[in-house]
Amino acid sequence: MYRRQSASLDDDVINTSTFTAFTITEREQVSPTAFVITLRPSAWVIPQGLESGRVGEDGEPAGFLSKRIRDAWRHGLWSVEIKQPQLQIARHYTPLPPLPISADSPSMEGKSTLESGHVNEAKAIRTEKAGRITEDRDEQADLRILVRRMDGGEMSNYLSRQRVGDTLWLRGPHLGFDVFRRLGDRSTDGGGTEIGDVGGQRGVVFLAGGTGIAPALQIAHKLLDDKECSESGESRPHISILWANRWGADTLGREQIPSPRSKSGGWFRFWGRQGTNNPSADLQEKRKQPGEELASSLALQIQDLKRRHPSHFKISYFVDEERLFIKAHDVEAALASTNSSSLSAGRESSSSSFSIDRNCIWHSQKAVEFLPDDNDASRSSSPDPTCACTCTPKVGLGTTVARPGVNLVCVSGPDGFIEAYAGAKRWHDGNEMQSAIRGLLGLIRKDKGKKAGEWLVLKM
Ligand SMILES: Cc1cc2nc3c(=O)[nH]c(=O)nc-3n(C[C@H](O)[C@H](O)[C@H](O)COP(=O)(O)OP(=O)(O)OC[C@H]3O[C@@H](n4cnc5c(N)ncnc54)[C@H](O)[C@@H]3O)c2cc1C
């Protein structure tokens, strides 16, 4: 039943140089100006499903296999380019993390919609990664992208006109900053013995404007849900998102007063119920429940993160129309709470365990300012010695710090938002450099100095 054709020369469904066809399998209006489109490589779409308008329902597996996309989820931050074929323009978009699949979901193997060859392929990959539910889910999930329709915006208006069954052309994945590495992580002494739990004491404060929420959720997914780096209990990093939107309607996942008519369990009942193997179909069924709040998949996803990580994931909402803006004291409170949760875990703060080398492109703000792009993956694999971390453990603490790290403040959103909070990025020699930290974060840094703690600011 699966129509699976070779999508590119190396047989992956996506690559960074040529655009390949993806089909819109679902479209969800999440606010008056924003929508989520779900995409699957056209080579993996069941034509009958599209004709009947039932793509993603009836237990059809919601996904496809792609090594590049699986690796991108493991990296953490990534985007794809989408092309507007008439105008020949392309813009970047950031896939939202996959929707959680309940652990008791029936596995894909039992589904009659899979041809036996593909069952074997899926089985082989699952066997290789036995027990890693998150990775299985990531490598198979359809891509979901949150788009805001901009007044006069060519690409976003083009996307808003596309419907289920239409084809979009994608290129990527383009890997971004390596948040996991910059934060530092648990490591070994070379003999396999764990000697440090460095990542566990770190925190990320994320200032997101509008659709800038997507990379914030990618980071949460990587640090809290990825089996490869998420630790149990207090050792996980703490993530605090300050999410600014123009309109109240865009504050997805914000706490609401439960409607008296809603049944017990509210939104969370969706995640706890016996699921199919298709999160989209689960969601559609959930929405059909009479008398309950109508919540978007993204609102549910944010609520679910809060529920599963109550002491490690925090999101605060700021709304222009309610005159609720992100102010210095909000940022300082987020920095302080992230820092104090690190300290309450009984460990030293990041700055006291090693010395940041001014020239370290991974941990020094000065060095980061001159980076030509956010492509940390290429820096990681580069043999160039200037691409290595040059920070050193402080004397006497050498055995506790295997891979240095630093707390992060990330800023993502429209150009004006980034400029207001962290200062504009700067074009130099055809590259968009991070440039100096100005704006509100620059002021906080000036005012508080060391008291604000050591934070590396990344503009996205
Ligand atoms: C790495 C990366 C990831 C991105 N991820 C997403 C994403 O997941 N979802 C998404 O909707 N956009 C995302 N964008 C922005 C996206 O690439 C486009 O710029 C956006 O859709 C507007 O394109 P356009 O052609 O419609 O508007 P344009 O004609 O290019 O611009 C119209 C106006 O809108 C402003 N603008 C551009 N983007 C935004 C925005 N996101 N919010 C508010 N104002 C904006 C521009 O400054 C300009 O004034 C991302 C950009 C980058 C660089």
PDBQT file of the ligand as one rigid body, heavy atoms in Angstrom, charges set to zero:
ROOT
HETATM    1  C1  LIG A 501      16.276  29.297  10.822  1.00  0.00    +0.000 C 
HETATM    2  C2  LIG A 501      14.894  29.887  10.614  1.00  0.00    +0.000 A 
HETATM    3  C3  LIG A 501      13.781  29.170  11.033  1.00  0.00    +0.000 A 
HETATM    4  C4  LIG A 501      12.491  29.699  10.842  1.00  0.00    +0.000 A 
HETATM    5  N1  LIG A 501      11.411  28.986  11.273  1.00  0.00    +0.000 NA
HETATM    6  C5  LIG A 501      10.152  29.478  11.073  1.00  0.00    +0.000 A 
HETATM    7  C6  LIG A 501       9.000  28.735  11.490  1.00  0.00    +0.000 A 
HETATM    8  O1  LIG A 501       9.095  27.620  12.039  1.00  0.00    +0.000 OA
HETATM    9  N2  LIG A 501       7.778  29.280  11.262  1.00  0.00    +0.000 N 
HETATM   10  C7  LIG A 501       7.623  30.517  10.642  1.00  0.00    +0.000 A 
HETATM   11  O2  LIG A 501       6.472  30.950  10.446  1.00  0.00    +0.000 OA
HETATM   12  N3  LIG A 501       8.694  31.221  10.249  1.00  0.00    +0.000 NA
HETATM   13  C8  LIG A 501       9.940  30.733  10.428  1.00  0.00    +0.000 A 
HETATM   14  N4  LIG A 501      11.026  31.450   9.990  1.00  0.00    +0.000 N 
HETATM   15  C9  LIG A 501      10.778  32.682   9.217  1.00  0.00    +0.000 C 
HETATM   16  C10 LIG A 501      10.495  32.271   7.751  1.00  0.00    +0.000 C 
HETATM   17  O3  LIG A 501      11.687  31.784   7.165  1.00  0.00    +0.000 OA
HETATM   18  C11 LIG A 501      10.006  33.432   6.889  1.00  0.00    +0.000 C 
HETATM   19  O4  LIG A 501      10.879  34.503   7.055  1.00  0.00    +0.000 OA
HETATM   20  C12 LIG A 501       8.584  33.854   7.242  1.00  0.00    +0.000 C 
HETATM   21  O5  LIG A 501       7.654  32.804   6.975  1.00  0.00    +0.000 OA
HETATM   22  C13 LIG A 501       8.172  35.080   6.427  1.00  0.00    +0.000 C 
HETATM   23  O6  LIG A 501       8.393  34.818   5.068  1.00  0.00    +0.000 OA
HETATM   24  P1  LIG A 501       7.532  35.566   3.964  1.00  0.00    +0.000 P 
HETATM   25  O7  LIG A 501       8.127  35.273   2.631  1.00  0.00    +0.000 OA
HETATM   26  O8  LIG A 501       6.086  35.260   4.135  1.00  0.00    +0.000 OA
HETATM   27  O9  LIG A 501       7.682  37.083   4.381  1.00  0.00    +0.000 OA
HETATM   28  P2  LIG A 501       8.729  38.143   3.832  1.00  0.00    +0.000 P 
HETATM   29  O10 LIG A 501       8.169  38.670   2.562  1.00  0.00    +0.000 OA
HETATM   30  O11 LIG A 501      10.091  37.547   3.788  1.00  0.00    +0.000 OA
HETATM   31  O12 LIG A 501       8.688  39.183   5.060  1.00  0.00    +0.000 OA
HETATM   32  C14 LIG A 501       7.497  39.874   5.437  1.00  0.00    +0.000 C 
HETATM   33  C15 LIG A 501       7.711  40.592   6.769  1.00  0.00    +0.000 C 
HETATM   34  O13 LIG A 501       7.565  39.671   7.866  1.00  0.00    +0.000 OA
HETATM   35  C16 LIG A 501       8.644  39.778   8.801  1.00  0.00    +0.000 C 
HETATM   36  N5  LIG A 501       8.830  38.433   9.373  1.00  0.00    +0.000 N 
HETATM   37  C17 LIG A 501       9.537  37.424   8.824  1.00  0.00    +0.000 A 
HETATM   38  N6  LIG A 501       9.415  36.299   9.578  1.00  0.00    +0.000 NA
HETATM   39  C18 LIG A 501       8.624  36.602  10.617  1.00  0.00    +0.000 A 
HETATM   40  C19 LIG A 501       8.115  35.860  11.719  1.00  0.00    +0.000 A 
HETATM   41  N7  LIG A 501       8.406  34.540  11.899  1.00  0.00    +0.000 N 
HETATM   42  N8  LIG A 501       7.303  36.497  12.599  1.00  0.00    +0.000 NA
HETATM   43  C20 LIG A 501       7.002  37.816  12.444  1.00  0.00    +0.000 A 
HETATM   44  N9  LIG A 501       7.467  38.566  11.418  1.00  0.00    +0.000 NA
HETATM   45  C21 LIG A 501       8.256  37.973  10.513  1.00  0.00    +0.000 A 
HETATM   46  C22 LIG A 501       9.796  40.252   7.977  1.00  0.00    +0.000 C 
HETATM   47  O14 LIG A 501      10.744  40.927   8.798  1.00  0.00    +0.000 OA
HETATM   48  C23 LIG A 501       9.095  41.199   6.977  1.00  0.00    +0.000 C 
HETATM   49  O15 LIG A 501       8.924  42.465   7.541  1.00  0.00    +0.000 OA
HETATM   50  C24 LIG A 501      12.323  30.959  10.196  1.00  0.00    +0.000 A 
HETATM   51  C25 LIG A 501      13.448  31.667   9.763  1.00  0.00    +0.000 A 
HETATM   52  C26 LIG A 501      14.715  31.148   9.974  1.00  0.00    +0.000 A 
HETATM   53  C27 LIG A 501      15.901  31.930   9.493  1.00  0.00    +0.000 C 
ENDROOT
TORSDOF 0
